[in-house]
């Protein structure tokens, strides 16, 4: 018992050190972060990699393995466990490589890696990679929920950190271009946009740390009252993250060319998974969300991340403005060269006098969310702008007292 307590105490100390690094948010903090994370996860190797054209590029590394790994070498993605992580598109673990289908992989035979945990990272809408940790010994008891939570928040912080660096470099380039111009007004406007981008990204890191600590504090909630307060706190924090994400998307839409990351996937499965994300939100208002696919094949080639943002904004709005104990109907219809997604609610509908300003920026209509939910007024504007990048379009049908239906159409292939 004493040994278990001592191990837990040491783990909490390492988490405290790691949190301190996250709070400082220094430019050179990632190497130290990987070192501490390796210690907490009992791993020998920590890597942040980027993937380009099936090539595995090491961006940051901490290595305690006997075998040296050349950080400057470009590896084949198919030779890494990260290949499977990106295929799964979610956190992926291997407890004992020697007893898995990966026992003949180069990662195992050459580097003697026996266990692995990794999660995809994506930033600035184009760069894709993973943060992953491996060990020369198998994970006999598997990875704990605490290990998985840690990976989730490391992923969030690192994605924000890399995005922030990307925007800072982008800002440097823009400033260099501005120096060649002699237009004072344009320079002032650009500077304001740059400041907004940095503020949005700088907010993410401390908020991610607060969120991480709130999950750690859940273990200390001993009664229903404290659990309820934590739930209210986390709900408010989730809204702040949503608002920051909307502002970040707005900045990207207005100030940067939107670069699509085109991939092929099953659209019906994708929509169904996104609908599941709103199960708890719907249940909190006794709203039933129905989904139906009409057609035979639903393979699409488009930007999955953009489409997810579009769906989340539309489904979120449908729930926000629907009264309790109603239904939402989501249907996917496969047509000749395009797909149509319809999201129908049983809300109050939109008056004719307000319909013309529906997709405007920061638009607030007379209708209010029915459970004190917050609304930024940016959701539909972002939907319209992102759909332009997907060569799609959005329309709606609405009648006061009979609800609204939002219809998005996207080509089967961009």
C-alpha positions, 0 to 999 in steps of 0.5 A: 500500500505504501509503495502504491501511495508513493508511486501516485505521489510521484506521478502527481509531482510529475503532472504538476511539473508538466502543468507548470511547463504548459502554463509557461508556454515557452517556445522551447518547452516541447522537448522538456514536455516530451521528457516529463510525459515519457516519465509519467507514461513510463515510456522510453521514446516520445515523438511529435511527427509530421506526415507529408506524402506518406513520409514520416518526419520527426519534428521533436523527439525525446529518446532513452532507447539504447538504439539511436534514432536519427531525427533528421532522417525521413522514414516511410509512414508504413513502417511506423505505428503512426500509420495505423493511428492516422488510419484509425483517426483517433487515439491508438494503443498497442500493449504488446507488439510481439503479440500483435499483428505489428510484430514484423514491423520495422519499429519492433524488429529494428528499434525493439519497441514493445508498446505504443500509444499515439494520437493524431494531431492536425493544425493550420488545416494542412499539417497532419501528424501524431504525438506518440510514446513507445517503450522497450517493454510491453504494457502488461496492464494496458494504458489507464484512463489517466494515461488516455486523458493525459494524451488527449490534453497533450494533443490539444496543447501541442496542436495549439502550440504548433498552430500558434507558431504557424500563425506567428511565422505567417505574421512575420511573412505578412509583416515583411510584405507590408513593409514594401507597401506604403498604405498606412490604413491597410497596415493598421487593419492587418495589424489588428487581424494579427493581434486577434489571431495571437490573442485567440491562440494565446487563450487556448493554452491556459484554458486547456490547462484549466480544463486538464486540472478540472478533470484532475479535480473530479477525483476530489468531488465527494458529494453531488453538490461539488459534482454539479458545480464541476459539471457547470464549470466544465460546461461553461469552459466548453462554451469558451472553447467553442467561441474561441474556435468560432473566432479562430475559424472566422480569422482563417476565413477572412484573412487566409486562403482556406487550404482543403485537405481532401480525403475519401471517406464514407459520408453516411458513417461520418454523419452518423458519428457526428450525430452521436456527438450531440447525444448528451446535448439532445438528451439534456432537453429530451430531444430525439435526433433521428438520422436516415440515409437515402441512396446506395453509395455514400463515398465522398472526396472532400475536406473532413475537418471543414465538413465536421465544423459545418455539421456541428454548427448546424446540429448545435443550432437545431438543438439550441433553438428547439423546445424540450421534448421535440425531434430533429430529423437529419437525412443524407440523400445521395444524388447523381453528382452530389450529396444533400444533407437536410437538418430539420428541427421543430423549433419556432421557425424564422420570420420572413423579415429576418431571413435575409440576414440569416447568414450574416456575421454576428447575426442575432435573431429574435429567437433565443436558445430554449435552455439558456445556451449561448450563441456567438452569431457566427455559426451560419456565417462560418457554415456559408464560408466553409461550404464555398471552399468545398464548392458546396452551398447552403439553403433553408426552408422555414415557416413560423411555428413549424420549424426550419430545415437547413439544406447543404449540398456538396459535390461527391468529389472536389 
